[in-house]
Amino acid sequence: MDKRAAAAAVMSCCVLLSCGCSAKKKTNKTEKDDRPVTWSVEQRSLDEITPLKGEENVFITRDEDSGAVRLIQGVLGKEAIKDEKSALDFIASLSREMGFNDVYSEMRFGGTTDYSDRVDYRFDQYFEDMEIIGSYIELTVDKSDGYKPIIISSTYSDTWEFSIKPKVSSAAAVMCAADNYKVSKETAPKLAIYSGPILTWIVPVVDDKIAEVYINAENGNTFHRELKVSQ
């Protein structure tokens, strides 16, 4: 899989509504001295990363809105990464550069994907025991070169000062969904967190193609719809 292309996609099976809107954009804070210091490993610098063999430069992409580093491709470190713990420890060492608050409390191991010469370690993000839909960190190691880490990609959501108290009620969310879709009388919305982060009401609808509608719990806007899975 092309990591550069994969980093730009969060959920390929989802369809965004062109008329929707999301929560307020995050600004890139130049100083985070007011945040708790929870990193228990030495922090790395981007200057320490070297290009992969055969490449001239380290490849780095940043979020257009926040400026946060989303992907780094290069020789990230010299140590061997062979298990979940060492993978998370390495991710933690890039917290300063990639804007992670506390990966030890936020990230949960989602499994590995083993290729012929590489292994991907995936960690999904949670907040207040709620999974943040589409937010994850993935670390790729090169088995052919001593299991060295070579790619880190992230859709991490900055939850600093984030609240899970909705301003829009579940009943109001159902009414918002009913503006465009048929909704069953027994419909029970589910409160969730969408990548961003966006506090969200997920409302099931009765439709041939759409399974659920995502309502922003801050302002009542419909910002996303989930397609039915083909049987």
N, C-alpha and C positions, 0 to 999 in steps of 0.2 A: 504493500500500500504506500502511496506517495504521502509522506508525512506532512509535506508543505500544503498539500491540498486538503488533507484530513483536518488539519488544525483550524481551517476556516469554517468547517461545518460542525454544528453542534448536534443536530438531530435531523438526519436526512429524510426521515419518514414524516416529518411535520410540514405543514403548510401555513405560512404566515398570511394574515389578512392585510391587504394593502391599506385598508382604512383604519387599522388599529393603531394604538399607541401603547408605549410601555412606560415603566416607572422613570423617574428622573434620572438623567445621565449622571454618572459618577465623574467627579473631577479628580484629576491626578494630584494628590497631596504630596508636596515636596518634603514635608516633614511629618513623621509619625511618632514623635517623641512621647505623645500622650497615650500611646497604645501600650498595653502590658507587654513586657519582655518575656516571652514564653519559649524562645528558641533555645534549645539545649545543646545545639551543635554549632561548631564554628561556621561562620558565614563565608561563602565563596564570592568572588568577584567575577564579572564577565570577562575581565582582562586575563583571567587564568585559563580561559577556554581556548583551545587551539583548533584549527580547521581539520576536518576529516582527511584521511589520506586521499590524495588526488584532487583536493579542492583548495582554493586559494584563501577563502574567507570563512569565518564562522557565520552561519545563517541565523538571523534573529528577526522575529516579527513582533510587533506591538499592537495592542488594541488602539483603534483609531480614536476612541473617545477618552479613555482613561490614561493611555500611554503605557499601561502595564505590559510587561513582556509576556507573550503568549506562546512562543516557540523558540527553542534554541537548538541548533543542529551543529554539532562539532564534537571534539573529544572533550566531554564535560569534566572528566576526572580520570585518575589513574587506578583507583581501587576497583576491585571486582564486585559486582552486584549479582548475588546469586539467590537471594530470597526476599520475602516481603519486607522484613525489618530493615535490611540494608538499603532497599529501594526507598523506603519512606525516610530513613535517616538522610539519604542523599538529597531527596526532594526538600527536606527541611533546611538543608545547607544553602539552598537557593531562595529562601524565603524573602530575604531583603531585596534581591534583584527582581523577583517575580511578584512581590506584593502579597505573599501569603501571611495570614495572621498567626495561626497555630495549627499546622497540619496534623499534629498528634491528636488533637481533639476534634478536628473538623473532617478529616479524611478517613474513609473506611475502605479496606482492601476489596477490590471488585474482581480480582482474578488476574490470570496471565494469559497471553496469547503467544504461543511458541511457534516460531518460524524455523526454517532450516539453519539460518545463521544469526537470528536475533530473537529476543524475548521482550514482550511488552508487559510492564507492570501497571495495572490501572487501579486508581483510587478514586472513589466517588465521594462528593462533598455532602456533608450533613450540617444542619443548623437546628438546635433544639430538638434533636432526634428526628428531624424531618429531612428527607433527602432533597437536595436541590436539583431539580430535573435539568439534566444537561450540563451540570457542572462537575468537572473531573480533572484529574492530573494523571498524565501517562508518561512513564519513563521507559525508554527503549535502551537495551544493552546489546552489545555486539559479542556474540558467543565466539566468533572467529578471532577476536582480539582480546582475549582474556576477560570477557564479560564486562568490558568497560562501558560506562554510560555514554551514549552518543546523541540521544534526542530526548528532550523533555517538551511536552506540549500541554497546554492548560486552557481550560475554559472556566477557571476558578472565579467565583463570585465573592466580592468584598462585602462581608456581612457586618462590618464594624458599624455599630449603632443601628443595625437593622431590627425592626420590630415585627413580631408575628401577630400583632393585634390588628385585625382588619378594620378599615373605616367604612367599608361597604358590607352590609349584612348578607347572609346567605340567601335570604328571601329576595333581596334586591338584586343579587347576582342572577338568580333564576329569572327574574323579570327582564334583566338585560339580555340574557340568552334567548328569551322568548320573543324578543323584538325581531329576530331573524330566523329562528328555528322553532320547531314544535317541541314542547317540553312536557314530559309526563307529570301528572299530579303528584306521583310518589317520588319525584326527583329529589335526591339528597346531595347537594354540592359537597365537594371535599376541599378542605383548605390545604394548599400546597405551596411550595416555593419553586419558582421557575428561575432558570439561569438569568443572572442580571445583577442582583437578585430582584425578583418581582413576587410579592405576596399575591397569591392567585386562588381564585375559586374555580375548581374544575367542575363544570356542569354537564352531565350527560344529556344528550338531545336525541330526538327521534328523527333520523335522517338516513337516506340511502347510502350516503358516502361519509358523513361526518359522525364520529362517535361522541366526541366531547368538545365543549367550547371553553376556552380559558378566559376568565374575567379578571381584570386587574382589581384586586381587593382594596386598592388605594383610591381609585377614581371611577370604577365601574366600566371602564372601556374593555371591549372585546379585542384581544390582541393576538389570539392564536386559536387554531382549530386542529383537532387531532383526527386524522383519517381512520376509518375502520380498517382493521387488519383483514386482508383477503383470506378466506377460508380455503 
